[in-house]
Amino acid sequence: MAGYYTNYSLLFFWRIKVCEPLQGREIIIEFHPVGNYMKVSAMDVETLTEISVQGPSQGAKETLKKNALKRLEYVLKKKGVI
């Protein structure tokens, strides 16, 4: 995990391996707190496709991550990549 400060906000980046159907693809997850909300971005490294979802900052990060991955999966399927 690598993180750094920018504009007084804390950003976290994770390169993760995921299960089917995104298995074998490298995905970058970014958590960015914005007030009472957490913006979560997920990017597929191969296609440079990026999506973002928002949720409560006190919510479970695992749930936000799962929602971001599901949306990325949806977008990649819609584009015909997977």
Buried (B, 14 or more C-beta within 10 A) or exposed (E): EEEEEEEEEEBBBBEEEBEEEBEEBEBBBBBBEEEEBBBBBBBBEEBEBEBBBBBEBEEEBEEBBBBBBBBBBEBBEEEEEB
